[in-house]
Amino acid sequence: MAKKAILVWIFSSLTFITSAHLIEAIYVIFFNGQIKLLSIYPFIGEKLQAITPTTYFWISLASTFILWGITCTVAFENPVEVFLNKILSDAKKQSAVETQLVENKSEVIDLMNETIEANNETLLQVRDIIYNIRTEVKEIESLKDLVEKVKAEIGTLKREIKKVEEKVKFPILCPACGKPLLPEFKMCPYCGEQIKVQYPAVIGIKNVK
């Protein structure tokens, strides 16, 4: 407030002085008087008295209106209104900044949502792949069990066939040691027992599942 009062006092004083010069200029023009107020200024008073009354009038008029306008502007400036305008201006700037931040955050959130959706799609695809792999593994395990079973049955069948082949090839058994012998053997090569003529033993084949 003190600063404002000082400014009002300064500009109002200058306005009063220029108004006095304006009145003098009007007096000089209309009543053919002499210019006297300009002589009060030191160093430049003589040079100022050399100007024409018309120039003196227009300079005084312009100076008076300019200084009067400045005085009114300073005098009628409401500090509360200035303060409120500053607050509103700051609020608008803050609102603009916050709006920009919200927009930026919205863009980031949109990008995050897109990333999450893409990740969800990828996870769904991975889940489907894992499910298919598990199904195929189960099928492979079932096939493996079947192959093992077939291998076991083939092994049993081979052993039975081997027994049959041995009984066909060696139809006679030694009565002493029980070793299979060829039909033309008269003596057992294993124990030396004399072999009598025998009928071939009846061969039985087990059913192989």
KAUR-V548660 format. One record per pair of residues at least 24 apart in sequence whose C-alpha atoms are under 6 Angstrom apart, sorted by the first residue. I is the first residue (numbers start at 0). GAP is how many residues later the second one is. Records with the same first field share a line. If there is no record, write none. Layout:
I: GAP + GAP
This chain:
7: 63 + 67
10: 60
11: 59
14: 49 + 52 + 53
17: 42 + 46
18: 45
20: 39
21: 35 + 38 + 39
24: 32
170: 29
171: 28
